[in-house]
Structures are given as structure tokens and as C-alpha cells.
Amino acid sequence: MKAFSDEIYLLIIFAGFIQGLLLLFGISRSKSSNSKSNIFLKIFIIIVTLTLLARITSIKEIFIQFPHVGYTADLLILLYAPILFLYVHTLLAKKLPSYLWLHFIPSIIQFILWLPYYFISSNEIIKKLASGEFAYFPWFQVVAIIQIYLYSFFTIKKIKEYKKLESKHLSFYQGINYLFIIISLITLANTAWLIGWISLISDSLPYFIIIGYNSIWLFLTFIVYTIGFIAIKKPELITFDFETEKYEQSKIGDDRLKEIKLKIEKKMINEKLYLSPKLTIGEFADEINENVKNVSRVINEQYGMNFFDFVNSYRIEEFINHTKEKKHKEVTLLSLAYDSGFNSKTTFNSAFKKLKNTTPSAFVNKN
């Protein structure tokens, strides 16, 4: 029975390895405009894929023949966190962070210490491992575990900052919640790793050693599956429409604010720009020949809304007008929502509930 469960376990990991190779092929053919983020995404997938390969070759019979491959996973452990962080950073900011090389100092130090190991024979490696000569290996795990927790915290912080800007600049959600899923899986893998490491060092609870370390590879496999699912659902793997730049406070008088407000209302009523599902504040500002910071200030101060809620308020009124014309008896409510400018069911329902304090179906039935 144990042999059978081991085979299933390795089969799942092997499937993740194959999925990783397919993802690399697919992303390499992607024409996404955000090429910088795709570079880091490919590197991240390569790291995960090589780690899964190392786990497959850790089977005793294979490891004896290819110990170099089996311990490649240890050489990669300090790259996971910075590469994932840089992927998220370049995806959202569309530019590389300052002092990029600082993120790789721990992995460079590790590589220098590991390098001699790749120039000795397989038999020598096994002897050195058996003699405990590579005793510093586990302590790099400690550094990696701490590093992953820290980077996960700062990566989530960056995503949350972006989501705040998203509602100010866009009239739609871009679907970046998959990033939270990936980070959660990385964190779970890291926690399993921590449990296994503590059990190993303390020489207690051998069952937790097995559970902890074996769970790591499963979580990594699920990360590959998650990215694969998103890549199928949204092939461009999210091409964002604006950069997270911060605009200075607009410095204009009240008369000028009223003038811009009038231009906004005329444009929205006469040309119905809100019917464009991918409308951004930059595009809207260009339409009325104003700069973004002035438009943003008018919407914030004159309407008490951010750009997301402002545009969706017009879309909701458009939807309500459709229902007054009894169009909902001919097509679904969701179809009317799309006709009103919404690009997803989730955005429509959440915006309607927020602005009308009820659900679309309840509103329609009541009226």
C-alpha cells in the first residue's frame, strides 16, 4: 500500500513537472506587452520545475546515480522569494526596482559555497553527505524560510497598494487575486518546510518530518497548476493598463473644478464613455482634454467617489434604464450588465450592491 501511495505522490509531482515545461513553452510564445514581468515569471516557473525534477530524482536508486541533480533544489531555495517579488513588482509597476542586485546577495553567497560540490564525483558527494561535511546545508534552509516569510509580507503589501490605485484609475477589476493564491501556496509550502526542519533538527516527531517535507513538493505542484489555470483563463497573464505612479495634488480653483465637472458630465451623458468596459482614467482625461490629476480631484471632491465607483454608477443607471424598458424579460440580467459597460459578473454584482445596497435581481423584482 505504501509503495502505491508513493507512486501516486511521485506521479502528481511528475505531472506538475510536465505542466511547468508546457507553461514555459506557452509563456515564451505569449505576446504580452509586459515582457519584464514575463521574464521573471518564466524564471520562477523554471525554479519550481527544476525543484520538482530534483524531488523526482531524490528516489534512492536515481539519486545515487545523479546526486548533482538531486541537490539542485537546495541551490535554488534562496531564489524563490526574490524572483516572485520581482515578478509581482514588474507586473504592477512595469519597471525594475532600484538596486535589483541586492535581492540576490544571499543566493550568490550560497552559490559560491555550493560551487565546489558540482566539480566532484557522484561517489564523493554521497560520502561527504554521509560524513556530515555539508552540515551548513540545513542552515541555509533557515535563511530561506525567514526570507520567504518576509518577501511574502512585502509582496502582499505591494498588491494591496496596487488594488487601492486600481479603483482610482480603472473602471474595472483586472483579476489580480490569483497572485494572493500563489503567495498563499508559497507560504503554506514554507510552513510545511518549517515544521519538517524543526522536527529534523530536534530529532523528534519523525512523522512530522515526513509530512512536512513531502507537503512542500505538493504545494509547489499546486502553484504550477494554478499558474496553468490562470494562463488558460487569461492567456496574457494580466496585461495591466496603467502604471502605479502617484499624482501630485491638483492645484486649481473652485471655478476651474466646476468647469471640469461640467465637461465630465457632458461627456458621460452625451457620449456614454462608460459603455467601454476597459475605460481608464487616462483615456477619459484625454477625451475631455484634461490631465489625470485634475479629473481625479474633481471626481473625488465633487462626487465623493473614486473613478471605479464613479463610472460604475453610470453603468448601473444604464442597467436600470434597460430594466425599465423591460429588456430583462428578453435577455438575462448579466447580458444587460454587459450591455451597460460591465466586463464581469463579479464587478457588476459588487458595484450594484455597494451603490444600491441590494442585489440586482432583488432590485428588479422589487421594481
NURO-156776 format. One line per 3 residues: their letters; for each residue x, y, z of C-alpha. Coordinates in Angstrom, 3 decimals. Each point is the difference from the previous one (the first is absolute). Example, Ala and Ser with C-alpha at 12.3 -4.5 7.8 and 13.67 -1.06 7.14 Angstrom:
2
as	12.300:-4.500:7.800 | 1.370:3.440:-0.660
***
This chain:
367
mka	0.000:0.000:0.000 | 2.856:2.383:0.844 | 1.685:-0.702:-3.331
fsd	-3.253:0.822:-1.755 | -0.439:3.298:1.889 | 3.623:0.919:-0.758
eiy	-0.656:-0.620:-3.680 | -3.087:2.244:0.064 | 1.995:2.683:1.831
lli	2.796:-0.060:-2.564 | -2.506:-0.123:-2.860 | -1.611:3.241:1.250
ifa	3.414:1.660:0.234 | 0.999:-1.297:-3.440 | -3.245:1.414:-1.442
gfi	0.924:3.354:1.569 | 3.438:-0.230:-1.619 | -1.564:-0.588:-3.435
qgl	-2.486:2.838:0.613 | 2.938:2.273:0.792 | 1.681:-0.834:-3.308
lll	-3.249:0.669:-1.895 | -0.425:3.325:1.816 | 3.498:1.088:-0.947
fgi	-0.754:-0.797:-3.618 | -3.339:1.843:0.103 | 1.293:3.124:1.750
srs	2.990:0.168:-2.362 | -2.485:0.286:-2.863 | -2.084:2.617:1.811
kss	-0.190:3.463:-1.568 | -0.726:1.733:3.282 | 1.175:3.600:0.059
nsk	1.383:-0.433:3.511 | 3.104:-1.929:-1.104 | 2.030:0.841:3.132
sni	-2.478:-1.746:2.289 | -0.176:-2.989:-2.341 | 3.774:-0.421:0.267
flk	-0.256:-0.300:3.784 | -3.043:-2.243:-0.292 | 1.940:-2.353:-2.276
ifi	2.935:-0.013:2.405 | -2.362:-0.786:2.881 | -1.569:-2.898:-1.929
iiv	3.473:-1.299:-0.939 | 0.954:0.004:3.699 | -3.166:-1.861:0.997
tlt	0.366:-2.466:-2.886 | 3.647:-0.756:0.821 | -0.940:-0.446:3.660
lla	-2.679:-2.520:-0.954 | 2.512:-1.797:-2.227 | 2.453:-0.102:2.912
rit	-2.707:-1.583:2.175 | -0.697:-2.651:-2.631 | 3.710:-0.860:-0.204
sik	0.279:-0.176:3.810 | -1.246:-3.585:-0.163 | 2.878:-2.026:1.408
eif	0.826:-1.964:-3.171 | 0.023:3.151:-2.166 | 1.708:2.233:2.550
iqf	3.021:-2.300:0.266 | 0.575:0.439:-3.737 | -0.865:3.718:-0.232
phv	0.604:1.650:3.399 | 0.872:3.315:-1.690 | -3.532:0.263:-1.363
gyt	-1.540:-1.194:3.253 | 1.553:2.873:1.931 | -0.705:2.689:-2.579
adl	-3.144:0.854:2.020 | 2.235:1.116:2.883 | 1.846:2.344:-2.339
lil	-3.265:1.693:-0.966 | -1.614:0.549:3.394 | 1.205:3.604:0.366
lya	-1.368:0.997:-3.402 | -3.696:-0.772:0.545 | -0.933:3.041:2.048
pil	1.908:2.756:-1.867 | -1.015:-1.287:-3.445 | -3.693:-0.142:0.969
fly	0.242:3.487:1.516 | 1.666:1.351:-3.163 | -2.678:-1.628:-2.152
vht	-2.754:1.742:1.957 | 1.921:3.292:0.086 | 0.624:0.115:-3.759
lla	-3.528:-1.218:-0.717 | -1.575:2.844:1.965 | 2.552:2.793:-0.389
kkl	1.266:-1.002:-3.487 | 3.539:0.891:1.007 | 2.911:-1.567:1.839
psy	0.584:1.019:3.630 | 3.064:1.947:1.054 | 3.043:-1.987:1.129
lwl	-1.230:-3.180:-1.688 | 3.213:-1.889:0.820 | -0.549:0.331:3.767
hfi	-2.809:-2.544:-0.193 | 2.463:-2.652:-1.149 | 2.805:0.414:2.557
psi	-1.084:-3.023:2.138 | -0.296:-2.270:-3.061 | 3.396:1.185:-1.318
iqf	1.643:-0.857:3.334 | -1.705:-3.379:-0.037 | 1.097:-0.674:-3.577
ilw	3.644:0.771:0.852 | -0.109:-2.492:2.892 | -1.797:-2.592:-2.116
lpy	2.208:0.330:-3.096 | 2.794:-2.447:0.999 | -2.646:-2.670:0.553
yfi	-0.766:-0.068:-3.738 | 3.611:-0.867:-0.926 | 0.324:-3.228:1.966
ssn	-1.169:-3.474:-0.924 | -3.335:-1.501:0.992 | 1.657:-2.445:2.412
eii	1.886:2.814:1.740 | -3.212:1.991:0.417 | -1.768:-2.929:1.645
kkl	2.985:-0.587:2.324 | 0.123:3.672:1.006 | -3.743:0.060:0.665
asg	0.269:-3.182:2.094 | 2.904:1.453:1.997 | -1.874:3.225:0.727
efa	2.515:2.147:-1.862 | -2.858:2.050:-1.446 | -1.301:0.805:3.467
yfp	-0.660:3.632:-0.951 | -2.719:-1.108:-2.462 | -2.847:0.058:2.591
wfq	0.911:3.514:1.115 | -0.563:1.340:-3.474 | -3.492:-1.401:0.384
vva	-0.511:2.244:3.025 | 1.059:3.051:-2.009 | -2.332:-1.026:-2.837
iiq	-2.965:-0.596:2.319 | 0.390:3.434:1.626 | 0.566:1.593:-3.410
iyl	-3.187:-1.478:-1.478 | -2.136:1.238:2.906 | 1.468:3.513:-0.269
ysf	-0.323:0.225:-3.774 | -3.558:-1.379:0.141 | -0.933:2.787:2.406
fti	1.452:2.745:-2.214 | -1.448:-1.563:-3.167 | -3.500:-0.052:1.478
kki	0.482:3.587:1.165 | 0.913:1.045:-3.554 | -3.070:-1.768:-1.443
key	-2.303:1.724:2.501 | 1.511:3.392:-0.859 | -0.635:-0.715:-3.658
kkl	-3.629:-0.980:0.633 | -0.582:3.376:1.646 | 1.385:1.756:-3.070
esk	-2.031:-2.286:-2.249 | -3.294:1.429:1.221 | 1.280:3.552:-0.529
hls	1.166:-0.494:-3.570 | -2.076:-2.804:-1.516 | -3.703:-0.650:-0.487
fyq	0.470:-3.790:0.187 | 1.843:-2.614:2.043 | 3.002:-1.625:-1.644
gin	-0.140:-3.324:1.811 | 3.237:0.061:1.973 | -1.337:-2.149:2.853
ylf	1.805:-2.998:-1.491 | 3.174:1.567:1.408 | -1.388:-0.444:3.517
iii	-0.594:-3.688:-0.770 | 3.589:-0.508:-1.179 | 1.421:1.795:3.042
sli	-2.293:-2.011:2.311 | 1.261:-3.259:-1.521 | 3.610:1.162:0.364
tla	-0.691:0.902:3.634 | -1.615:-3.390:0.654 | 2.963:-1.762:-1.601
nta	2.303:2.107:2.166 | -1.940:-0.886:3.160 | 0.152:-3.705:-0.881
wli	3.731:0.468:-0.535 | 0.357:1.690:3.406 | -1.869:-2.849:1.741
gwi	2.166:-2.598:-1.717 | 3.205:1.880:0.783 | -0.828:0.460:3.714
sli	-0.902:-3.683:0.292 | 3.233:-0.981:-1.748 | 2.272:2.229:2.086
sds	-1.652:-0.948:3.295 | 0.141:-3.675:-1.005 | -3.599:-0.436:1.114
lpy	-3.359:-0.694:-1.564 | 1.343:-1.874:-3.056 | -3.529:-0.127:-1.386
fii	0.002:3.812:-0.270 | 3.321:-0.155:-1.853 | -1.592:-2.175:-2.665
igy	-3.251:1.974:-0.160 | 1.778:3.374:0.025 | 2.559:-0.655:-2.690
nsi	-2.328:-2.009:-2.247 | -2.639:2.735:0.134 | 2.450:2.544:-1.405
wlf	0.090:-1.647:-3.419 | -3.777:-0.332:-0.142 | -0.476:3.709:0.680
ltf	2.579:0.828:-2.677 | -1.880:-2.248:-2.415 | -3.252:1.817:0.817
ivy	1.749:3.316:-0.783 | 0.810:-1.270:-3.487 | -3.595:-1.180:-0.448
tig	-1.309:3.387:1.181 | 2.163:1.953:-2.441 | -1.039:-2.439:-2.739
fia	-3.687:0.556:0.765 | 0.401:3.785:-0.072 | 2.020:-0.204:-3.227
ikk	-2.884:-1.877:-1.643 | -2.675:2.264:1.452 | 1.947:3.184:-0.759
pel	2.780:-0.835:-2.489 | 1.789:3.343:0.203 | 0.449:-0.669:3.748
itf	-1.317:3.494:0.747 | 1.182:2.926:-2.115 | -0.643:3.035:2.155
dfe	-1.139:3.271:-1.451 | 1.656:2.552:2.205 | 3.090:0.447:2.096
tek	-0.219:0.543:3.731 | 1.346:3.545:-0.087 | -1.120:2.407:2.677
yeq	-1.462:3.272:-1.166 | 0.653:3.244:1.821 | -2.957:1.793:1.472
ski	-1.790:2.094:-2.618 | 0.318:3.758:0.592 | -3.022:1.670:-1.637
gdd	-2.734:2.317:1.211 | -3.698:-0.683:0.600 | -1.123:1.542:-3.299
rlk	2.395:-2.240:-1.897 | -1.264:-3.030:1.926 | -3.587:0.812:-0.986
eik	1.062:0.422:-3.617 | 1.644:-3.427:-0.042 | -3.016:-1.531:1.734
lki	-2.275:1.365:-2.735 | 2.271:-1.441:-2.695 | -0.033:-3.393:1.746
ekk	-3.800:-0.078:0.231 | -0.500:1.047:-3.621 | 2.401:-2.642:-1.239
min	-1.560:-2.751:2.112 | -3.592:0.899:-0.923 | 0.466:0.827:-3.680
ekl	2.580:-2.579:-1.027 | -0.515:-2.661:2.669 | 3.681:-0.755:0.437
yls	-0.909:-2.282:2.881 | -1.162:-2.600:-2.537 | 3.669:-0.767:-0.679
pkl	0.784:-2.944:2.327 | 3.713:0.822:0.165 | -0.291:3.740:0.593
tig	2.904:1.490:1.966 | 0.317:3.422:1.560 | 2.839:0.808:-2.405
efa	-2.196:-0.693:-3.029 | -2.858:1.967:1.533 | 2.245:3.000:0.746
dei	1.204:-0.011:-3.618 | -3.606:0.044:-1.210 | -0.745:3.251:1.847
nen	3.482:1.485:-0.567 | 0.892:0.147:3.682 | 2.832:-1.527:1.982
vkn	-0.543:-3.003:2.251 | 0.650:1.722:3.311 | -2.675:2.653:-0.655
vsr	-2.582:-2.576:-1.075 | 0.824:-2.168:2.996 | -0.388:2.941:2.386
vin	-3.366:1.027:-1.458 | -1.384:-3.535:0.263 | 1.298:-0.349:3.557
eqy	-1.164:3.393:1.288 | -3.075:0.785:-2.091 | -1.502:-3.496:-0.031
gmn	1.572:-1.528:3.108 | 1.047:-3.067:-1.994 | 3.023:-1.623:-1.535
ffd	0.133:-0.530:-3.770 | -1.133:-3.624:0.261 | -3.202:0.825:1.910
fvn	-0.649:3.129:-2.068 | -0.045:-1.812:-3.345 | -1.910:-2.953:1.414
syr	-2.697:2.331:1.333 | -0.760:0.975:-3.619 | 0.088:-3.645:-1.056
iee	-2.482:-0.903:2.713 | -2.380:2.761:-1.100 | 0.342:-1.294:-3.561
fin	-0.867:-3.478:1.264 | -3.027:1.340:1.896 | -1.207:1.805:-3.119
htk	0.203:-3.289:-1.899 | -2.138:-1.700:2.642 | -2.564:2.822:-0.155
ekk	-0.304:-0.742:-3.689 | -0.706:-3.623:0.974 | 3.051:-1.230:-1.892
hke	0.764:-2.401:2.833 | -2.977:-2.071:-1.102 | 1.720:-0.655:-3.310
vtl	3.573:-0.603:1.187 | 1.750:-0.791:3.288 | 0.943:2.640:2.576
lsl	3.651:-0.816:-0.595 | -0.419:0.677:-3.707 | -1.471:3.401:0.829
ayd	2.922:0.640:2.342 | 2.435:-0.664:-2.835 | -2.026:2.297:-2.257
sgf	0.331:2.669:2.697 | 3.795:-0.089:-0.003 | 0.874:-2.565:2.666
nsk	2.589:-2.598:-0.927 | -0.707:-2.652:2.635 | -2.804:-1.357:2.161
ttf	2.065:0.513:3.165 | 0.638:3.679:-0.706 | -3.650:0.580:-0.884
nsa	-1.406:-1.652:3.133 | 2.463:1.625:2.410 | -0.424:3.466:-1.550
fkk	-3.800:-0.265:0.015 | -0.099:-1.185:3.616 | 2.362:2.786:1.075
lkn	-1.897:2.816:-1.718 | -3.592:-1.259:0.358 | 0.337:-2.025:3.196
ttp	-1.780:-2.968:-1.583 | 0.585:-2.643:-2.631 | -0.916:0.555:-3.678
saf	-2.629:-2.766:-0.005 | -1.598:1.272:3.237 | -0.101:3.529:-1.432
vnk	-1.627:-1.154:-3.229 | -2.591:-2.137:1.794 | -0.877:2.849:2.314
n	-0.429:2.504:-2.803
***
